[in-house]
Amino acid sequence: MLRVEPDGAEWRVVRLGVSGEEARFDRRGDAVDWACRVASKRAPGSVDVVDDAGRISARYSFATAKAA
């Protein structure tokens, strides 16, 4: 499972259960797009998008992996 979360003026993508971040972006949309592409290749999995208050504002689920 990947999580897109705000970090100051940037957005970071982290994988739950693994320390550190997988990627960092200037824009939320870019972070969500990247995380969804990665999650679809690693399926099954999901991407949670977290707002400034720490609440999940969107969730994208991927049941089967897409071919590269």
PQR file with spaces between the fields and no chain letter, atoms N, CA, C, O and H, PARSE charges and radii, in Angstrom:
ATOM       1  N    MET     1       0.838   -1.167    0.000 -0.4000 1.5000
ATOM       2  CA   MET     1       0.000    0.000    0.000 -0.0000 2.0000
ATOM       3  C    MET     1       0.891    1.241    0.000  0.5500 1.7000
ATOM       4  O    MET     1       1.836    1.344    0.782 -0.5500 1.4000
ATOM       5  N    LEU     2       0.576    2.168   -0.880 -0.4000 1.5000
ATOM       6  CA   LEU     2       1.289    3.438   -0.953 -0.0000 2.0000
ATOM       7  C    LEU     2       0.417    4.540   -0.370  0.5500 1.7000
ATOM       8  O    LEU     2      -0.812    4.477   -0.414 -0.5500 1.4000
ATOM       9  H    LEU     2      -0.191    2.084   -1.516  0.4000 1.0000
ATOM      10  N    ARG     3       1.073    5.535    0.169 -0.4000 1.5000
ATOM      11  CA   ARG     3       0.367    6.680    0.731 -0.0000 2.0000
ATOM      12  C    ARG     3       0.996    7.944    0.179  0.5500 1.7000
ATOM      13  O    ARG     3       2.217    8.096    0.183 -0.5500 1.4000
ATOM      14  H    ARG     3       2.071    5.586    0.205  0.4000 1.0000
ATOM      15  N    VAL     4       0.140    8.863   -0.303 -0.4000 1.5000
ATOM      16  CA   VAL     4       0.564   10.180   -0.764 -0.0000 2.0000
ATOM      17  C    VAL     4       0.182   11.158    0.346  0.5500 1.7000
ATOM      18  O    VAL     4      -0.986   11.258    0.722 -0.5500 1.4000
ATOM      19  H    VAL     4      -0.853    8.740   -0.306  0.4000 1.0000
ATOM      20  N    GLU     5       1.172   11.873    0.861 -0.4000 1.5000
ATOM      21  CA   GLU     5       0.898   12.768    1.977 -0.0000 2.0000
ATOM      22  C    GLU     5       1.660   14.078    1.826  0.5500 1.7000
ATOM      23  O    GLU     5       2.743   14.116    1.241 -0.5500 1.4000
ATOM      24  H    GLU     5       2.121   11.792    0.555  0.4000 1.0000
ATOM      25  N    PRO     6       1.073   15.165    2.368 -0.5600 1.5000
ATOM      26  CA   PRO     6       1.751   16.455    2.288  0.2800 2.0000
ATOM      27  C    PRO     6       2.953   16.474    3.228  0.5500 1.7000
ATOM      28  O    PRO     6       2.945   15.862    4.296 -0.5500 1.4000
ATOM      29  N    ASP     7       3.979   17.194    2.798 -0.4000 1.5000
ATOM      30  CA   ASP     7       5.176   17.390    3.621 -0.0000 2.0000
ATOM      31  C    ASP     7       5.659   18.806    3.357  0.5500 1.7000
ATOM      32  O    ASP     7       6.478   19.039    2.469 -0.5500 1.4000
ATOM      33  H    ASP     7       3.985   17.691    1.930  0.4000 1.0000
ATOM      34  N    GLY     8       5.151   19.737    4.127 -0.4000 1.5000
ATOM      35  CA   GLY     8       5.420   21.150    3.865 -0.0000 2.0000
ATOM      36  C    GLY     8       4.744   21.561    2.568  0.5500 1.7000
ATOM      37  O    GLY     8       3.546   21.344    2.387 -0.5500 1.4000
ATOM      38  H    GLY     8       4.485   19.547    4.849  0.4000 1.0000
ATOM      39  N    ALA     9       5.514   22.154    1.671 -0.4000 1.5000
ATOM      40  CA   ALA     9       4.971   22.585    0.376 -0.0000 2.0000
ATOM      41  C    ALA     9       5.036   21.478   -0.664  0.5500 1.7000
ATOM      42  O    ALA     9       4.597   21.674   -1.797 -0.5500 1.4000
ATOM      43  H    ALA     9       6.487   22.330    1.819  0.4000 1.0000
ATOM      44  N    GLU    10       5.576   20.315   -0.301 -0.4000 1.5000
ATOM      45  CA   GLU    10       5.735   19.198   -1.237 -0.0000 2.0000
ATOM      46  C    GLU    10       4.829   18.033   -0.858  0.5500 1.7000
ATOM      47  O    GLU    10       4.155   18.037    0.173 -0.5500 1.4000
ATOM      48  H    GLU    10       5.932   20.156    0.620  0.4000 1.0000
ATOM      49  N    TRP    11       4.844   17.041   -1.732 -0.4000 1.5000
ATOM      50  CA   TRP    11       4.075   15.820   -1.507 -0.0000 2.0000
ATOM      51  C    TRP    11       5.017   14.641   -1.597  0.5500 1.7000
ATOM      52  O    TRP    11       5.829   14.561   -2.519 -0.5500 1.4000
ATOM      53  H    TRP    11       5.391   17.037   -2.569  0.4000 1.0000
ATOM      54  N    ARG    12       4.918   13.729   -0.653 -0.4000 1.5000
ATOM      55  CA   ARG    12       5.778   12.551   -0.681 -0.0000 2.0000
ATOM      56  C    ARG    12       4.948   11.292   -0.790  0.5500 1.7000
ATOM      57  O    ARG    12       3.791   11.245   -0.373 -0.5500 1.4000
ATOM      58  H    ARG    12       4.259   13.794    0.096  0.4000 1.0000
ATOM      59  N    VAL    13       5.567   10.274   -1.362 -0.4000 1.5000
ATOM      60  CA   VAL    13       4.934    8.959   -1.492 -0.0000 2.0000
ATOM      61  C    VAL    13       5.728    8.008   -0.612  0.5500 1.7000
ATOM      62  O    VAL    13       6.947    7.892   -0.743 -0.5500 1.4000
ATOM      63  H    VAL    13       6.507   10.313   -1.701  0.4000 1.0000
ATOM      64  N    VAL    14       5.024    7.329    0.288 -0.4000 1.5000
ATOM      65  CA   VAL    14       5.660    6.356    1.171 -0.0000 2.0000
ATOM      66  C    VAL    14       4.953    5.017    1.017  0.5500 1.7000
ATOM      67  O    VAL    14       3.771    4.953    0.680 -0.5500 1.4000
ATOM      68  H    VAL    14       4.035    7.423    0.394  0.4000 1.0000
ATOM      69  N    ARG    15       5.700    3.957    1.271 -0.4000 1.5000
ATOM      70  CA   ARG    15       5.112    2.621    1.271 -0.0000 2.0000
ATOM      71  C    ARG    15       4.933    2.228    2.720  0.5500 1.7000
ATOM      72  O    ARG    15       5.889    2.253    3.495 -0.5500 1.4000
ATOM      73  H    ARG    15       6.661    4.010    1.545  0.4000 1.0000
ATOM      74  N    LEU    16       3.719    1.866    3.094 -0.4000 1.5000
ATOM      75  CA   LEU    16       3.442    1.516    4.477 -0.0000 2.0000
ATOM      76  C    LEU    16       4.244    0.286    4.882  0.5500 1.7000
ATOM      77  O    LEU    16       4.332   -0.690    4.136 -0.5500 1.4000
ATOM      78  H    LEU    16       2.942    1.846    2.464  0.4000 1.0000
ATOM      79  N    GLY    17       4.828    0.351    6.076 -0.4000 1.5000
ATOM      80  CA   GLY    17       5.624   -0.741    6.586 -0.0000 2.0000
ATOM      81  C    GLY    17       7.087   -0.673    6.205  0.5500 1.7000
ATOM      82  O    GLY    17       7.878   -1.516    6.627 -0.5500 1.4000
ATOM      83  H    GLY    17       4.756    1.144    6.681  0.4000 1.0000
ATOM      84  N    VAL    18       7.461    0.326    5.408 -0.4000 1.5000
ATOM      85  CA   VAL    18       8.848    0.490    4.970 -0.0000 2.0000
ATOM      86  C    VAL    18       9.283    1.902    5.352  0.5500 1.7000
ATOM      87  O    VAL    18       8.562    2.866    5.094 -0.5500 1.4000
ATOM      88  H    VAL    18       6.819    1.011    5.065  0.4000 1.0000
ATOM      89  N    SER    19      10.451    2.027    5.962 -0.4000 1.5000
ATOM      90  CA   SER    19      10.898    3.357    6.350 -0.0000 2.0000
ATOM      91  C    SER    19      11.386    4.147    5.133  0.5500 1.7000
ATOM      92  O    SER    19      11.835    3.577    4.138 -0.5500 1.4000
ATOM      93  H    SER    19      11.036    1.244    6.172  0.4000 1.0000
ATOM      94  N    GLY    20      11.287    5.451    5.240 -0.4000 1.5000
ATOM      95  CA   GLY    20      11.720    6.318    4.148 -0.0000 2.0000
ATOM      96  C    GLY    20      10.621    6.542    3.132  0.5500 1.7000
ATOM      97  O    GLY    20       9.538    5.963    3.219 -0.5500 1.4000
ATOM      98  H    GLY    20      10.923    5.914    6.049  0.4000 1.0000
ATOM      99  N    GLU    21      10.918    7.387    2.177 -0.4000 1.5000
ATOM     100  CA   GLU    21       9.939    7.692    1.130 -0.0000 2.0000
ATOM     101  C    GLU    21      10.378    7.087   -0.186  0.5500 1.7000
ATOM     102  O    GLU    21      11.562    6.844   -0.419 -0.5500 1.4000
ATOM     103  H    GLU    21      11.798    7.857    2.106  0.4000 1.0000
ATOM     104  N    GLU    22       9.402    6.850   -1.036 -0.4000 1.5000
ATOM     105  CA   GLU    22       9.697    6.294   -2.356 -0.0000 2.0000
ATOM     106  C    GLU    22       9.912    7.400   -3.381  0.5500 1.7000
ATOM     107  O    GLU    22      10.696    7.240   -4.316 -0.5500 1.4000
ATOM     108  H    GLU    22       8.440    7.047   -0.846  0.4000 1.0000
ATOM     109  N    ALA    23       9.216    8.520   -3.207 -0.4000 1.5000
ATOM     110  CA   ALA    23       9.335    9.622   -4.166 -0.0000 2.0000
ATOM     111  C    ALA    23       8.836   10.904   -3.517  0.5500 1.7000
ATOM     112  O    ALA    23       8.156   10.876   -2.491 -0.5500 1.4000
ATOM     113  H    ALA    23       8.579    8.650   -2.448  0.4000 1.0000
ATOM     114  N    ARG    24       9.187   12.038   -4.137 -0.4000 1.5000
ATOM     115  CA   ARG    24       8.784   13.356   -3.639 -0.0000 2.0000
ATOM     116  C    ARG    24       8.447   14.227   -4.855  0.5500 1.7000
ATOM     117  O    ARG    24       9.137   14.187   -5.873 -0.5500 1.4000
ATOM     118  H    ARG    24       9.740   12.061   -4.970  0.4000 1.0000
ATOM     119  N    PHE    25       7.376   15.011   -4.729 -0.4000 1.5000
ATOM     120  CA   PHE    25       6.901   15.827   -5.846 -0.0000 2.0000
ATOM     121  C    PHE    25       6.499   17.214   -5.365  0.5500 1.7000
ATOM     122  O    PHE    25       6.176   17.414   -4.194 -0.5500 1.4000
ATOM     123  H    PHE    25       6.815   15.044   -3.902  0.4000 1.0000
ATOM     124  N    ASP    26       6.525   18.159   -6.285 -0.4000 1.5000
ATOM     125  CA   ASP    26       6.083   19.521   -5.985 -0.0000 2.0000
ATOM     126  C    ASP    26       4.564   19.633   -5.971  0.5500 1.7000
ATOM     127  O    ASP    26       3.996   20.455   -5.252 -0.5500 1.4000
ATOM     128  H    ASP    26       6.787   17.997   -7.236  0.4000 1.0000
ATOM     129  N    ARG    27       3.908   18.787   -6.784 -0.4000 1.5000
ATOM     130  CA   ARG    27       2.447   18.890   -6.918 -0.0000 2.0000
ATOM     131  C    ARG    27       1.766   17.590   -6.509  0.5500 1.7000
ATOM     132  O    ARG    27       2.265   16.497   -6.774 -0.5500 1.4000
ATOM     133  H    ARG    27       4.369   18.120   -7.369  0.4000 1.0000
ATOM     134  N    ARG    28       0.616   17.734   -5.857 -0.4000 1.5000
ATOM     135  CA   ARG    28      -0.171   16.585   -5.405 -0.0000 2.0000
ATOM     136  C    ARG    28      -0.529   15.672   -6.567  0.5500 1.7000
ATOM     137  O    ARG    28      -0.382   14.453   -6.471 -0.5500 1.4000
ATOM     138  H    ARG    28       0.211   18.623   -5.641  0.4000 1.0000
ATOM     139  N    GLY    29      -0.998   16.257   -7.665 -0.4000 1.5000
ATOM     140  CA   GLY    29      -1.418   15.474   -8.815 -0.0000 2.0000
ATOM     141  C    GLY    29      -0.309   14.605   -9.377  0.5500 1.7000
ATOM     142  O    GLY    29      -0.540   13.458   -9.759 -0.5500 1.4000
ATOM     143  H    GLY    29      -1.117   17.246   -7.743  0.4000 1.0000
ATOM     144  N    ASP    30       0.900   15.158   -9.426 -0.4000 1.5000
ATOM     145  CA   ASP    30       2.043   14.380   -9.913 -0.0000 2.0000
ATOM     146  C    ASP    30       2.340   13.210   -8.979  0.5500 1.7000
ATOM     147  O    ASP    30       2.653   12.110   -9.435 -0.5500 1.4000
ATOM     148  H    ASP    30       1.088   16.090   -9.116  0.4000 1.0000
ATOM     149  N    ALA    31       2.243   13.447   -7.675 -0.4000 1.5000
ATOM     150  CA   ALA    31       2.487   12.381   -6.704 -0.0000 2.0000
ATOM     151  C    ALA    31       1.442   11.277   -6.819  0.5500 1.7000
ATOM     152  O    ALA    31       1.777   10.094   -6.764 -0.5500 1.4000
ATOM     153  H    ALA    31       1.989   14.340   -7.304  0.4000 1.0000
ATOM     154  N    VAL    32       0.180   11.660   -6.979 -0.4000 1.5000
ATOM     155  CA   VAL    32      -0.899   10.674   -7.101 -0.0000 2.0000
ATOM     156  C    VAL    32      -0.742    9.877   -8.391  0.5500 1.7000
ATOM     157  O    VAL    32      -0.887    8.655   -8.380 -0.5500 1.4000
ATOM     158  H    VAL    32      -0.092   12.621   -7.024  0.4000 1.0000
ATOM     159  N    ASP    33      -0.449   10.545   -9.494 -0.4000 1.5000
ATOM     160  CA   ASP    33      -0.254    9.849  -10.774 -0.0000 2.0000
ATOM     161  C    ASP    33       0.872    8.824  -10.678  0.5500 1.7000
ATOM     162  O    ASP    33       0.716    7.682  -11.109 -0.5500 1.4000
ATOM     163  H    ASP    33      -0.331   11.538   -9.503  0.4000 1.0000
ATOM     164  N    TRP    34       2.000    9.232  -10.116 -0.4000 1.5000
ATOM     165  CA   TRP    34       3.150    8.328   -9.983 -0.0000 2.0000
ATOM     166  C    TRP    34       2.805    7.145   -9.086  0.5500 1.7000
ATOM     167  O    TRP    34       3.091    5.997   -9.426 -0.5500 1.4000
ATOM     168  H    TRP    34       2.127   10.161   -9.766  0.4000 1.0000
ATOM     169  N    ALA    35       2.192    7.426   -7.947 -0.4000 1.5000
ATOM     170  CA   ALA    35       1.848    6.361   -7.002 -0.0000 2.0000
ATOM     171  C    ALA    35       0.864    5.362   -7.627  0.5500 1.7000
ATOM     172  O    ALA    35       0.986    4.156   -7.413 -0.5500 1.4000
ATOM     173  H    ALA    35       1.959    8.358   -7.670  0.4000 1.0000
ATOM     174  N    CYS    36      -0.086    5.851   -8.379 -0.4000 1.5000
ATOM     175  CA   CYS    36      -1.064    4.947   -9.019 -0.0000 2.0000
ATOM     176  C    CYS    36      -0.401    4.092  -10.094  0.5500 1.7000
ATOM     177  O    CYS    36      -0.730    2.914  -10.227 -0.5500 1.4000
ATOM     178  H    CYS    36      -0.184    6.831   -8.553  0.4000 1.0000
ATOM     179  N    ARG    37       0.516    4.656  -10.853 -0.4000 1.5000
ATOM     180  CA   ARG    37       1.237    3.854  -11.851 -0.0000 2.0000
ATOM     181  C    ARG    37       2.037    2.750  -11.174  0.5500 1.7000
ATOM     182  O    ARG    37       2.022    1.606  -11.629 -0.5500 1.4000
ATOM     183  H    ARG    37       0.784    5.614  -10.745  0.4000 1.0000
ATOM     184  N    VAL    38       2.733    3.079  -10.096 -0.4000 1.5000
ATOM     185  CA   VAL    38       3.536    2.095   -9.377 -0.0000 2.0000
ATOM     186  C    VAL    38       2.634    1.036   -8.744  0.5500 1.7000
ATOM     187  O    VAL    38       2.913   -0.159   -8.849 -0.5500 1.4000
ATOM     188  H    VAL    38       2.745    4.008   -9.727  0.4000 1.0000
ATOM     189  N    ALA    39       1.563    1.463   -8.095 -0.4000 1.5000
ATOM     190  CA   ALA    39       0.658    0.520   -7.428 -0.0000 2.0000
ATOM     191  C    ALA    39       0.000   -0.428   -8.426  0.5500 1.7000
ATOM     192  O    ALA    39      -0.219   -1.599   -8.115 -0.5500 1.4000
ATOM     193  H    ALA    39       1.336    2.433   -8.010  0.4000 1.0000
ATOM     194  N    SER    40      -0.317    0.068   -9.621 -0.4000 1.5000
ATOM     195  CA   SER    40      -0.957   -0.805  -10.609 -0.0000 2.0000
ATOM     196  C    SER    40       0.006   -1.888  -11.087  0.5500 1.7000
ATOM     197  O    SER    40      -0.424   -2.985  -11.444 -0.5500 1.4000
ATOM     198  H    SER    40      -0.139    1.020   -9.873  0.4000 1.0000
ATOM     199  N    LYS    41       1.302   -1.589  -11.098 -0.4000 1.5000
ATOM     200  CA   LYS    41       2.300   -2.590  -11.494 -0.0000 2.0000
ATOM     201  C    LYS    41       2.593   -3.577  -10.377  0.5500 1.7000
ATOM     202  O    LYS    41       3.015   -4.704  -10.637 -0.5500 1.4000
ATOM     203  H    LYS    41       1.652   -0.698  -10.808  0.4000 1.0000
ATOM     204  N    ARG    42       2.373   -3.161   -9.131 -0.4000 1.5000
ATOM     205  CA   ARG    42       2.629   -4.020   -7.970 -0.0000 2.0000
ATOM     206  C    ARG    42       1.370   -4.723   -7.472  0.5500 1.7000
ATOM     207  O    ARG    42       1.414   -5.418   -6.457 -0.5500 1.4000
ATOM     208  H    ARG    42       2.031   -2.245   -8.920  0.4000 1.0000
ATOM     209  N    ALA    43       0.269   -4.556   -8.161 -0.4000 1.5000
ATOM     210  CA   ALA    43      -1.034   -5.045   -7.710 -0.0000 2.0000
ATOM     211  C    ALA    43      -0.968   -6.501   -7.256  0.5500 1.7000
ATOM     212  O    ALA    43      -0.153   -7.274   -7.760 -0.5500 1.4000
ATOM     213  H    ALA    43       0.233   -3.992   -8.986  0.4000 1.0000
ATOM     214  N    PRO    44      -1.819   -6.871   -6.311 -0.5600 1.5000
ATOM     215  CA   PRO    44      -2.870   -6.042   -5.720  0.2800 2.0000
ATOM     216  C    PRO    44      -2.290   -5.029   -4.745  0.5500 1.7000
ATOM     217  O    PRO    44      -1.271   -5.268   -4.096 -0.5500 1.4000
ATOM     218  N    GLY    45      -2.964   -3.901   -4.663 -0.4000 1.5000
ATOM     219  CA   GLY    45      -2.517   -2.851   -3.765 -0.0000 2.0000
ATOM     220  C    GLY    45      -3.428   -1.646   -3.856  0.5500 1.7000
ATOM     221  O    GLY    45      -4.455   -1.665   -4.534 -0.5500 1.4000
ATOM     222  H    GLY    45      -3.792   -3.707   -5.189  0.4000 1.0000
ATOM     223  N    SER    46      -3.026   -0.593   -3.155 -0.4000 1.5000
ATOM     224  CA   SER    46      -3.842    0.614   -3.162 -0.0000 2.0000
ATOM     225  C    SER    46      -2.977    1.838   -2.902  0.5500 1.7000
ATOM     226  O    SER    46      -1.827    1.741   -2.474 -0.5500 1.4000
ATOM     227  H    SER    46      -2.191   -0.577   -2.605  0.4000 1.0000
ATOM     228  N    VAL    47      -3.570    2.988   -3.177 -0.4000 1.5000
ATOM     229  CA   VAL    47      -2.942    4.278   -2.908 -0.0000 2.0000
ATOM     230  C    VAL    47      -3.931    5.082   -2.085  0.5500 1.7000
ATOM     231  O    VAL    47      -5.066    5.302   -2.507 -0.5500 1.4000
ATOM     232  H    VAL    47      -4.504    3.067   -3.525  0.4000 1.0000
ATOM     233  N    ASP    48      -3.500    5.520   -0.911 -0.4000 1.5000
ATOM     234  CA   ASP    48      -4.298    6.432   -0.097 -0.0000 2.0000
ATOM     235  C    ASP    48      -3.715    7.829   -0.242  0.5500 1.7000
ATOM     236  O    ASP    48      -2.499    8.008   -0.187 -0.5500 1.4000
ATOM     237  H    ASP    48      -2.578    5.342   -0.568  0.4000 1.0000
ATOM     238  N    VAL    49      -4.578    8.812   -0.425 -0.4000 1.5000
ATOM     239  CA   VAL    49      -4.161   10.204   -0.487 -0.0000 2.0000
ATOM     240  C    VAL    49      -4.635   10.861    0.804  0.5500 1.7000
ATOM     241  O    VAL    49      -5.827   10.856    1.113 -0.5500 1.4000
ATOM     242  H    VAL    49      -5.566    8.666   -0.469  0.4000 1.0000
ATOM     243  N    VAL    50      -3.697   11.424    1.550 -0.4000 1.5000
ATOM     244  CA   VAL    50      -3.981   11.991    2.863 -0.0000 2.0000
ATOM     245  C    VAL    50      -3.960   13.512    2.779  0.5500 1.7000
ATOM     246  O    VAL    50      -3.104   14.092    2.111 -0.5500 1.4000
ATOM     247  H    VAL    50      -2.729   11.428    1.299  0.4000 1.0000
ATOM     248  N    ASP    51      -4.917   14.161    3.467 -0.4000 1.5000
ATOM     249  CA   ASP    51      -4.953   15.626    3.459 -0.0000 2.0000
ATOM     250  C    ASP    51      -4.101   16.190    4.602  0.5500 1.7000
ATOM     251  O    ASP    51      -3.467   15.438    5.343 -0.5500 1.4000
ATOM     252  H    ASP    51      -5.612   13.690    4.009  0.4000 1.0000
ATOM     253  N    ASP    52      -4.094   17.502    4.733 -0.4000 1.5000
ATOM     254  CA   ASP    52      -3.279   18.167    5.754 -0.0000 2.0000
ATOM     255  C    ASP    52      -3.657   17.772    7.180  0.5500 1.7000
ATOM     256  O    ASP    52      -2.826   17.862    8.084 -0.5500 1.4000
ATOM     257  H    ASP    52      -4.609   18.112    4.132  0.4000 1.0000
ATOM     258  N    ALA    53      -4.888   17.340    7.390 -0.4000 1.5000
ATOM     259  CA   ALA    53      -5.355   16.950    8.724 -0.0000 2.0000
ATOM     260  C    ALA    53      -5.070   15.474    9.022  0.5500 1.7000
ATOM     261  O    ALA    53      -5.390   14.986   10.106 -0.5500 1.4000
ATOM     262  H    ALA    53      -5.563   17.267    6.656  0.4000 1.0000
ATOM     263  N    GLY    54      -4.467   14.763    8.056 -0.4000 1.5000
ATOM     264  CA   GLY    54      -4.153   13.355    8.268 -0.0000 2.0000
ATOM     265  C    GLY    54      -5.281   12.405    7.909  0.5500 1.7000
ATOM     266  O    GLY    54      -5.189   11.209    8.185 -0.5500 1.4000
ATOM     267  H    GLY    54      -4.208   15.160    7.175  0.4000 1.0000
ATOM     268  N    ARG    55      -6.336   12.908    7.304 -0.4000 1.5000
ATOM     269  CA   ARG    55      -7.478   12.080    6.892 -0.0000 2.0000
ATOM     270  C    ARG    55      -7.301   11.603    5.461  0.5500 1.7000
ATOM     271  O    ARG    55      -6.748   12.315    4.623 -0.5500 1.4000
ATOM     272  H    ARG    55      -6.411   13.880    7.080  0.4000 1.0000
ATOM     273  N    ILE    56      -7.771   10.398    5.187 -0.4000 1.5000
ATOM     274  CA   ILE    56      -7.735    9.875    3.820 -0.0000 2.0000
ATOM     275  C    ILE    56      -8.791   10.617    3.005  0.5500 1.7000
ATOM     276  O    ILE    56      -9.982   10.553    3.308 -0.5500 1.4000
ATOM     277  H    ILE    56      -8.220    9.819    5.867  0.4000 1.0000
ATOM     278  N    SER    57      -8.340   11.320    1.968 -0.4000 1.5000
ATOM     279  CA   SER    57      -9.267   12.085    1.126 -0.0000 2.0000
ATOM     280  C    SER    57      -9.611   11.346   -0.163  0.5500 1.7000
ATOM     281  O    SER    57     -10.598   11.672   -0.822 -0.5500 1.4000
ATOM     282  H    SER    57      -7.372   11.373    1.722  0.4000 1.0000
ATOM     283  N    ALA    58      -8.798   10.346   -0.526 -0.4000 1.5000
ATOM     284  CA   ALA    58      -9.071    9.531   -1.717 -0.0000 2.0000
ATOM     285  C    ALA    58      -8.347    8.204   -1.559  0.5500 1.7000
ATOM     286  O    ALA    58      -7.299    8.122   -0.919 -0.5500 1.4000
ATOM     287  H    ALA    58      -7.996   10.081    0.010  0.4000 1.0000
ATOM     288  N    ARG    59      -8.929    7.160   -2.159 -0.4000 1.5000
ATOM     289  CA   ARG    59      -8.298    5.844   -2.156 -0.0000 2.0000
ATOM     290  C    ARG    59      -8.486    5.221   -3.536  0.5500 1.7000
ATOM     291  O    ARG    59      -9.590    5.195   -4.081 -0.5500 1.4000
ATOM     292  H    ARG    59      -9.780    7.226   -2.679  0.4000 1.0000
ATOM     293  N    TYR    60      -7.380    4.720   -4.086 -0.4000 1.5000
ATOM     294  CA   TYR    60      -7.390    4.060   -5.391 -0.0000 2.0000
ATOM     295  C    TYR    60      -6.935    2.629   -5.168  0.5500 1.7000
ATOM     296  O    TYR    60      -5.889    2.399   -4.563 -0.5500 1.4000
ATOM     297  H    TYR    60      -6.483    4.741   -3.644  0.4000 1.0000
ATOM     298  N    SER    61      -7.716    1.658   -5.654 -0.4000 1.5000
ATOM     299  CA   SER    61      -7.384    0.246   -5.466 -0.0000 2.0000
ATOM     300  C    SER    61      -7.069   -0.408   -6.802  0.5500 1.7000
ATOM     301  O    SER    61      -7.659   -0.080   -7.831 -0.5500 1.4000
ATOM     302  H    SER    61      -8.566    1.845   -6.146  0.4000 1.0000
ATOM     303  N    PHE    62      -6.121   -1.346   -6.760 -0.4000 1.5000
ATOM     304  CA   PHE    62      -5.691   -2.051   -7.961 -0.0000 2.0000
ATOM     305  C    PHE    62      -5.699   -3.532   -7.650  0.5500 1.7000
ATOM     306  O    PHE    62      -4.927   -3.997   -6.812 -0.5500 1.4000
ATOM     307  H    PHE    62      -5.642   -1.613   -5.924  0.4000 1.0000
ATOM     308  N    ALA    63      -6.570   -4.282   -8.320 -0.4000 1.5000
ATOM     309  CA   ALA    63      -6.738   -5.705   -8.041 -0.0000 2.0000
ATOM     310  C    ALA    63      -5.769   -6.565   -8.821  0.5500 1.7000
ATOM     311  O    ALA    63      -5.297   -7.577   -8.302 -0.5500 1.4000
ATOM     312  H    ALA    63      -7.197   -3.905   -9.001  0.4000 1.0000
ATOM     313  N    THR    64      -5.459   -6.195  -10.051 -0.4000 1.5000
ATOM     314  CA   THR    64      -4.555   -6.987  -10.876 -0.0000 2.0000
ATOM     315  C    THR    64      -3.501   -6.088  -11.492  0.5500 1.7000
ATOM     316  O    THR    64      -3.764   -4.927  -11.805 -0.5500 1.4000
ATOM     317  H    THR    64      -5.842   -5.373  -10.472  0.4000 1.0000
ATOM     318  N    ALA    65      -2.336   -6.618  -11.657 -0.4000 1.5000
ATOM     319  CA   ALA    65      -1.214   -5.842  -12.192 -0.0000 2.0000
ATOM     320  C    ALA    65      -1.416   -5.557  -13.675  0.5500 1.7000
ATOM     321  O    ALA    65      -1.925   -6.394  -14.421 -0.5500 1.4000
ATOM     322  H    ALA    65      -2.122   -7.561  -11.402  0.4000 1.0000
ATOM     323  N    LYS    66      -1.004   -4.354  -14.087 -0.4000 1.5000
ATOM     324  CA   LYS    66      -1.020   -3.995  -15.502 -0.0000 2.0000
ATOM     325  C    LYS    66       0.333   -4.335  -16.103  0.5500 1.7000
ATOM     326  O    LYS    66       1.362   -4.259  -15.431 -0.5500 1.4000
ATOM     327  H    LYS    66      -0.590   -3.675  -13.481  0.4000 1.0000
ATOM     328  N    ALA    67       0.320   -4.702  -17.341 -0.4000 1.5000
ATOM     329  CA   ALA    67       1.583   -4.998  -18.043 -0.0000 2.0000
ATOM     330  C    ALA    67       2.349   -3.702  -18.276  0.5500 1.7000
ATOM     331  O    ALA    67       1.751   -2.636  -18.425 -0.5500 1.4000
ATOM     332  H    ALA    67      -0.515   -4.764  -17.887  0.4000 1.0000
ATOM     333  N    ALA    68       3.647   -3.799  -18.305 -0.4000 1.5000
ATOM     334  CA   ALA    68       4.481   -2.602  -18.505 -0.0000 2.0000
ATOM     335  C    ALA    68       4.377   -2.110  -19.873  0.5500 1.7000
ATOM     336  O    ALA    68       5.009   -1.112  -20.220 -0.5500 1.4000
ATOM     337  H    ALA    68       4.133   -4.664  -18.184  0.4000 1.0000
